[in-house]
Amino acid sequence: MNVVIIGAQWGDEGKGKIVDYLARDAGIVVRFSGGANAGHTIVLSGTKYALHLVPSGILYSDKIVILGSGMVIDPEALFAELDGLKAKGIDWEGRVLISDRAHLVLPRYKDVDREMESNRKKPIGTTGRGIGVAYAFKASRDGIRIADIDDEDRLQNLGEEDKAFIAKWRGKLKPMATDLAAYISRHRNSWTLFEGAQGALLDIDTGTYPFVSSGMSCAAGAAAQGGIGPRRIDRILGVFKAYTTRVGNGPFPTEFKDDSPGSLSNYIRTTGNEYGVTTGRPRRCGYLDLVALRYACMVNSIDRLVLTHLDVYDALPEFEACVAYRIDGKVVEDFPASIRDLERAVPVLKKFDGWKTPISACQSWEELPTKAREYVEFIETFTETPISIVSVGSDRQQTIVRESPWTRF
């Protein structure tokens, strides 16, 4: 059985925790896109693990994790991350594989990335890690894949610095390289989890272009870059937070306008620890955007939603969520493609009563306060998508499963 997990907002939805939780029942975890600009935080028995390139299932000692064909990999960042895991007692050797079709991020890509960003009159807000440049070289057919690292014909167009960098890491990368499609085919009877990076609204085709990632963060990316065809996908999960956040520039219709100390924005950021795992940047915070969430469900064929950070609302007497936009005086119920429209959009808000009690110890759906369940049920109705998992805290165990994703329809 093949299950795909993507972010259903602008990234940072808590995918890492959910992948980690569901990987318990999987045999293989494949991360199909993105690079070291992504960041997943997993909390296990009070210990935090920050992952950027390695799939979240790595914390289970019996799982195989694979960096997929759509990833762009900085070897220096990858092995620093693996060394960090080893220092925390995670034995990864022999369990981390890399698709031989994945591309490398070379050091000069980072310089190009930062230069391009500094020259933009309206910066995109990249992390400066060379991710977009690697994808650009890939599209122009000038990139270097894992399969190419000892192919002199492919390397002849590179400068001496690039060649030296590849030579430095060749010995470590080659033993980890695998033919992803063949590997997945040989293990077709295994339960495989396909992990996306960033979020649906950052996808280069369906997101808020040009303020998007350069890779595929949509569910279709699992088929295009995960070694399987689209008919082999059994379930698609979309992870979202009880509110909305965004890092970097770009339109954000439901962003809180007041970010001063004591404001709702500041409360959400502090309570939800809304700071980038990779960059440390404070995330922009706003009301849950149900218009955008419903759009993400539609364009990704999301079967089930996963709600995280619901506990952040525990102390609030009331809160709001966006159910439509008002653009130039007109009520708009669908998510626009135009950046200008999104920048002018004013959220139409619906108010909800808070539950004013801690929910982090709740172990079942029935234990959640009535008001919390009513909020969840409203989201299900609005998006026409069931919510099968509710996270009520950062720890692996603070997860309420209403329906296992490994259950066939």
LUMTOR-560105 format. One line per 10 residues: number of its first residue (from 1); their letters; for each residue x, z, y of C-alpha. Coordinates in steps of 0.02 Angstrom, whole numbers, plus 50000, padded with zeros to 5 digits. Layout:
N
NUM	A	X/Z/Y  ...
# end
This chain:
409
1	MNVVIIGAQW	50000/50000/50000  50065/49954/50173  50017/50058/50325  50067/50011/50504  50082/50140/50644  50095/50086/50825  50077/50169/50993  49909/50131/51074  49963/50168/51253  50125/50145/51352
11	GDEGKGKIVD	50234/50229/51221  50279/50414/51200  50115/50447/51110  50189/50555/50973  50219/50418/50844  50377/50503/50782  50286/50659/50727  50145/50560/50645  50265/50444/50552  50363/50596/50495
21	YLARDAGIVV	50203/50681/50435  50136/50529/50341  50307/50483/50270  50284/50628/50149  50177/50513/50041  50274/50352/50072  50423/50287/49975  50493/50176/50113  50485/50183/50303  50523/50025/50402
31	RFSGGANAGH	50547/50024/50590  50510/49844/50637  50553/49828/50822  50642/49899/50975  50812/49973/51004  50897/50131/51066  50780/50132/51217  50646/50210/51105  50639/50396/51075  50546/50499/50946
41	TIVLSGTKYA	50549/50689/50938  50510/50781/50777  50495/50970/50765  50522/51044/50593  50524/51232/50568  50573/51254/50750  50717/51129/50744  50704/50975/50855  50765/50805/50797  50779/50666/50927
51	LHLVPSGILY	50778/50493/50849  50809/50329/50940  50852/50198/50809  50830/50284/50641  50652/50279/50569  50563/50446/50573  50551/50464/50383  50736/50506/50374  50702/50693/50372  50634/50681/50193
61	SDKIVILGSG	50779/50680/50071  50696/50560/49950  50643/50422/50072  50724/50254/50105  50719/50204/50288  50754/50027/50350  50794/49960/50523  50690/49800/50525  50720/49620/50574  50643/49639/50746
71	MVIDPEALFA	50760/49778/50799  50910/49757/50914  51044/49880/50859  51186/49959/50957  51307/50013/50818  51387/50144/50929  51219/50226/50964  51164/50210/50783  51313/50298/50707  51314/50432/50841
81	ELDGLKAKGI	51133/50467/50794  51175/50470/50608  51321/50588/50640  51202/50702/50735  51081/50705/50589  51221/50745/50468  51276/50889/50579  51099/50960/50560  51107/50948/50371  51019/50781/50346
91	DWEGRVLISD	51107/50681/50209  51071/50502/50258  51203/50403/50166  51130/50277/50044  50956/50301/50120  50975/50203/50283  50970/50014/50268  50974/49877/50401  50890/49708/50390  51025/49574/50390
101	RAHLVLPRYK	50914/49479/50514  50919/49618/50645  51020/49579/50802  51164/49675/50879  51174/49746/51055  51349/49711/51120  51428/49820/51257  51424/49686/51392  51235/49670/51370  51217/49839/51455
111	DVDREMESNR	51315/49781/51607  51207/49623/51618  51050/49729/51599  51096/49847/51742  51150/49703/51854  50987/49608/51826  50886/49765/51862  50982/49802/52022  50951/49624/52083  50763/49631/52058
121	KKPIGTTGRG	50666/49658/52218  50538/49751/52115  50631/49833/51969  50549/49841/51799  50622/50012/51759  50730/49969/51608  50838/50100/51523  50994/49994/51552  51038/49995/51368  51048/49806/51349
131	IGVAYAFKAS	50889/49793/51246  50805/49656/51348  50968/49559/51360  50988/49565/51170  50812/49496/51149  50849/49362/51280  51005/49307/51186  50903/49308/51026  50772/49193/51104  50906/49076/51172
141	RDGIRIADID	50986/49072/50998  51147/49149/51060  51125/49320/50979  51226/49394/50836  51135/49461/50684  51198/49581/50552  51210/49430/50437  51330/49347/50560  51459/49484/50584  51589/49403/50469
151	DEDRLQNLGE	51540/49222/50503  51682/49150/50607  51580/48998/50659  51446/49111/50733  51573/49222/50818  51679/49086/50895  51575/49080/51055  51608/49265/51088  51743/49337/51197  51884/49443/51127
161	EDKAFIAKWR	51801/49605/51182  51642/49563/51086  51740/49514/50931  51839/49675/50938  51680/49777/50952  51603/49691/50800  51765/49713/50702  51761/49898/50740  51590/49922/50660  51590/49785/50527
171	GKLKPMATDL	51650/49899/50388  51509/50024/50418  51370/49898/50446  51398/49781/50299  51362/49909/50160  51196/49951/50244  51138/49770/50264  50993/49711/50156  50878/49562/50137  50722/49652/50200
181	AAYISRHRNS	50592/49530/50132  50671/49532/49959  50688/49721/49961  50506/49749/50009  50450/49622/49879  50547/49711/49742  50465/49874/49794  50292/49801/49821  50212/49942/49722  50284/50074/49837
191	WTLFEGAQGA	50186/50148/49981  50273/50083/50137  50252/50144/50314  50291/50020/50455  50339/50107/50617  50324/50023/50786  50420/50065/50946  50354/50091/51122  50166/50055/51134  50035/49918/51130
201	LLDIDTGTYP	50027/49908/51320  50215/49874/51324  50204/49727/51205  50280/49571/51281  50124/49465/51245  49978/49585/51257  50050/49718/51374  50061/49735/51564  50186/49592/51585  50317/49590/51660
211	FVSSGMSCAA	50323/49780/51653  50340/49779/51464  50470/49793/51327  50557/49634/51271  50509/49657/51089  50349/49659/50988  50266/49829/50996  50100/49762/50933  50037/49782/50754  50072/49599/50718
221	GAAAQGGIGP	50257/49640/50735  50251/49731/50569  50213/49567/50481  50329/49460/50586  50476/49581/50580  50445/49701/50437  50474/49586/50290  50291/49561/50241  50153/49437/50282  49995/49482/50378
231	RRIDRILGVF	49886/49485/50222  49993/49624/50151  49943/49749/50286  49815/49873/50220  49790/49991/50367  49835/49995/50552  49843/50161/50644  49855/50177/50833  49926/50339/50905  49869/50399/51076
241	KAYTTRVGNG	49874/50557/51180  49726/50655/51249  49786/50594/51420  49896/50447/51470  50079/50437/51520  50198/50299/51571  50386/50291/51600  50462/50168/51723  50376/50050/51841  50216/49952/51819
251	PFPTEFKDDS	50029/49973/51847  49947/50135/51793  49764/50138/51849  49729/50318/51796  49888/50397/51864  49862/50564/51950  49888/50542/52137  49944/50720/52170  50108/50765/52084  50147/50921/52184
261	PGSLSNYIRT	50183/51093/52107  50020/51167/52045  49937/50997/52027  49853/50936/51867  49991/50807/51848  50124/50942/51856  50026/51051/51734  50009/50910/51607  50193/50861/51620  50251/51041/51601
271	TGNEYGVTTG	50130/51091/51462  50152/50928/51367  50341/50922/51395  50323/50747/51466  50503/50698/51488  50584/50546/51408  50677/50579/51245  50801/50440/51283  50817/50452/51472  50756/50625/51516
281	RPRRCGYLDL	50652/50547/51654  50490/50637/51698  50343/50535/51636  50205/50480/51751  50043/50567/51698  49860/50522/51716  49686/50532/51644  49652/50461/51472  49620/50275/51501  49483/50230/51378
291	VALRYACMVN	49472/50051/51444  49653/50021/51399  49636/50113/51234  49486/50008/51181  49585/49851/51227  49731/49909/51119  49613/49935/50973  49542/49760/50993  49703/49660/51007  49789/49756/50867
301	SIDRLVLTHL	49644/49770/50744  49671/49958/50741  49572/50031/50595  49596/50214/50637  49659/50311/50788  49773/50462/50788  49749/50585/50932  49897/50692/50987  49927/50825/51121  49746/50883/51116
311	DVYDALPEFE	49810/51062/51135  49878/51022/51309  49699/51038/51373  49673/51212/51299  49676/51309/51463  49575/51188/51570  49394/51230/51613  49358/51044/51630  49446/50876/51631  49407/50691/51651
321	ACVAYRIDGK	49436/50524/51567  49423/50345/51631  49277/50242/51564  49288/50091/51682  49383/50025/51834  49321/49985/52007  49416/49834/52075  49372/49773/52250  49204/49861/52237  49161/49784/52068
331	VVEDFPASIR	49147/49887/51908  49261/49814/51773  49245/49870/51593  49381/49761/51514  49570/49776/51532  49633/49642/51654  49788/49535/51627  49824/49527/51814  49951/49654/51875  49876/49642/52049
341	DLERAVPVLK	49703/49686/51980  49774/49835/51885  49866/49896/52039  49704/49892/52139  49599/49969/52001  49518/50137/52039  49466/50235/51884  49283/50274/51854  49290/50448/51779  49181/50546/51659
351	KFDGWKTPIS	49193/50735/51660  49212/50841/51503  49198/51029/51480  49354/51116/51417  49358/51235/51269  49471/51367/51351  49544/51431/51189  49705/51392/51093  49684/51265/50953  49863/51254/50888
361	ACQSWEELPT	49821/51364/50738  49671/51260/50685  49694/51187/50511  49533/51087/50493  49411/50982/50593  49279/51118/50575  49394/51248/50653  49410/51151/50816  49300/51213/50959  49137/51118/50983
371	KAREYVEFIE	49192/51050/51152  49353/50982/51078  49256/50895/50940  49135/50823/51067  49280/50747/51164  49351/50669/51006  49181/50600/50957  49155/50522/51128  49321/50430/51113  49271/50366/50940
381	TFTETPISIV	49106/50301/51008  49184/50220/51162  49324/50132/51068  49217/50098/50913  49364/50162/50811  49365/50321/50705  49496/50455/50739  49567/50503/50570  49706/50623/50623  49713/50753/50763
391	SVGSDRQQTI	49877/50835/50812  49861/51008/50890  50046/51048/50914  50221/50980/50900  50263/51050/50728  50236/50944/50572  50109/51070/50506  50001/51068/50662  49908/50914/50603  49726/50896/50553
401	VRESPWTRF	49693/50751/50434  49510/50699/50428  49547/50546/50321  49709/50499/50235  49778/50331/50291  49831/50302/50111  49648/50289/50059  49592/50109/50036  49430/50056/50120
# end
